[in-house]
Amino acid sequence: MERIKFEWDDGNKHKSVNKHGVSNAEAESVFYDEELYMKEDKKT
């Protein structure tokens, strides 16, 4: 799998940790999980 490069701008760099307790590395890791099941989000 090709690696995706993430660039966190200064305004968003700490939002995930502060708001959700999720590090940037953890947030990025979902893109490399080959067993992740994705489902279409259908708007009602």
Secondary structure, 3 states (H helix, E strand, C coil): CCCCCCCCCCCCCCHHHHHHCCCHHHHHHHHHCCCCCCCCCCCC
